[in-house]
Amino acid sequence: MLAEIVTIVHYLFQIYFYMIIVYVLMSWLPNLQESFIGELLGKLVEPYLSPFRRFIPPIMGMLDISPIIALFVLQFAEQGVYAILRLFF
């Protein structure tokens, strides 16, 4: 039972991880970000990224490293969820 839950949680975190990466890459091409997929990804990813952007200013006014920090935090959260799952199962 635990193995199935861990697998599902792992896939969900991986999907969200790659959604963030695709969204960041799409920001380099504004036409893609204005597409249906870009807007959908924005609605799903931006609520997670916005707190990081609020506290981490862009470097030299143009290099936004907040998604990198957000991805690290997401990986730590995944490990935390695994630890919690091990406690209950």
C-alpha positions as CSV (number, residue, x, y, z in Angstrom):
1,M,0.0,0.0,0.0
2,L,2.8,2.4,0.9
3,A,4.7,1.7,-2.3
4,E,1.6,2.6,-4.4
5,I,1.0,5.9,-2.5
6,V,4.7,6.8,-2.7
7,T,4.7,6.2,-6.5
8,I,1.6,8.3,-7.0
9,V,3.0,11.2,-4.9
10,H,6.3,10.9,-6.7
11,Y,4.6,11.2,-10.1
12,L,2.5,14.2,-9.0
13,F,5.6,16.0,-7.7
14,Q,7.4,15.2,-10.9
15,I,4.6,16.5,-13.1
16,Y,4.4,19.7,-11.2
17,F,8.2,20.0,-11.3
18,Y,8.2,19.7,-15.1
19,M,5.2,22.1,-15.4
20,I,7.3,24.8,-13.6
21,I,10.2,24.2,-15.9
22,V,8.1,24.4,-19.1
23,Y,6.4,27.5,-17.8
24,V,9.8,29.2,-17.1
25,L,11.0,28.2,-20.6
26,M,7.8,29.5,-22.1
27,S,8.5,32.9,-20.5
28,W,11.4,33.3,-22.9
29,L,8.9,33.2,-25.8
30,P,6.0,35.5,-25.0
31,N,3.8,34.2,-27.9
32,L,3.9,30.7,-26.3
33,Q,3.0,32.1,-22.9
34,E,-0.1,33.8,-24.4
35,S,-1.3,30.5,-25.9
36,F,-3.9,28.3,-24.2
37,I,-1.3,26.0,-22.8
38,G,0.7,28.9,-21.5
39,E,-2.3,30.4,-19.8
40,L,-3.2,27.1,-18.3
41,L,0.3,26.5,-17.0
42,G,0.3,30.1,-15.6
43,K,-2.9,29.4,-13.6
44,L,-1.5,26.2,-12.2
45,V,2.1,27.3,-11.5
46,E,1.9,31.1,-10.8
47,P,0.2,30.7,-7.4
48,Y,3.2,28.6,-6.2
49,L,5.9,30.9,-7.8
50,S,4.5,34.2,-6.8
51,P,5.5,34.0,-3.1
52,F,9.1,33.3,-4.1
53,R,9.0,36.2,-6.6
54,R,7.8,38.5,-3.8
55,F,10.8,37.7,-1.6
56,I,13.5,37.1,-4.1
57,P,14.2,40.1,-6.4
58,P,15.6,39.6,-9.9
59,I,19.4,39.8,-10.1
60,M,20.5,42.9,-11.9
61,G,16.8,43.6,-12.6
62,M,16.5,40.9,-15.2
63,L,17.6,37.4,-14.0
64,D,14.8,35.8,-12.0
65,I,16.2,33.0,-9.9
66,S,13.0,32.5,-7.8
67,P,11.9,29.5,-9.9
68,I,15.1,27.7,-9.1
69,I,14.6,28.3,-5.4
70,A,10.9,27.2,-5.8
71,L,12.1,23.9,-7.4
72,F,14.4,23.2,-4.6
73,V,11.7,23.9,-2.0
74,L,9.4,21.6,-4.0
75,Q,12.0,18.8,-3.8
76,F,12.3,19.3,-0.1
77,A,8.5,19.2,0.3
78,E,8.4,15.9,-1.6
79,Q,10.9,14.5,0.8
80,G,8.8,15.8,3.7
81,V,5.7,14.1,2.3
82,Y,7.6,10.8,2.1
83,A,8.7,11.1,5.7
84,I,5.1,11.8,6.8
85,L,3.8,8.9,4.7
86,R,6.3,6.6,6.4
87,L,5.0,7.7,9.8
88,F,1.4,6.7,9.0
89,F,2.0,3.6,6.9
